[in-house]
Amino acid sequence: NFMFVYSVRASTVRFFAVIILTLAFLVGIVAFGGISGNAVSAMTNTVNFEGRKTNDDRVAFIKEFGVDVKEAPIETVDFTLPENFDRIIAGYNEIQKMQGLDLSKYKNKKVTRYTYLAENYDGYDGDVYVNLILYKNTVIACDISSADPSGFISPLIRYK
C-alpha cells in the first residue's frame, strides 16, 4: 500500500482558482467576442505601468480604474514565473495580452503579486479582489476577480 500526502497552502489554491476562472473567462471571450485591439491599444497607451514602488503607488494605480480597495494588500507573494507556461498560466497571460501586457517577457524572473480587497464592486455579491503582479516596480499583470469558483476574472484595464 502506498500513501501519498501532499499539502497545499491556501494562497496556492486561491491563485489556481483565479487561473481556472481566467480560462473560463477566455472561453467566454472567444465564444461571445471581446474588446477590439484598437480599444485595448488606446487604453494601455494612457496607463503608466512603471514606478509603482510603494503601496500608495499601487493603490493609486488601481484607483485609476475606478476601483477602491482597502489600503493594505491582504496578501503579498513573491514567486518566479516558470520558463514554460502551462495551460493555466498561458490562459492568464491571454487576459494580460488583452490589456497590452505579456507575462512571457518575464519568464524565470522573480515577481511579486499583491492582492487587494475591492470595496466598491457593483453587481457581484461576494468578495472581489484586485491582483497586481510587479517586476522591478512595474505592473506586468493585473486583474479584478472573485475568489468564488463560479465567479469571474476580468482585465483590470477593461473595468475602467
Secondary structure, 3 states (H helix, E strand, C coil): CCCCCCCCCHHHHHHHHHHHHHHHHHHHHHHHCCCCHHHHHHHHHCCCCCCCCCHHHHHHHHHCCCCCECCCCCEEEEEECCCCCCHHHHHHHHHHHHCCCCHHHHCCCEEEEEEEEECCCCCCCCCEEEEEEEECCEEEEEEEEECCCCCCEEEHHHHC
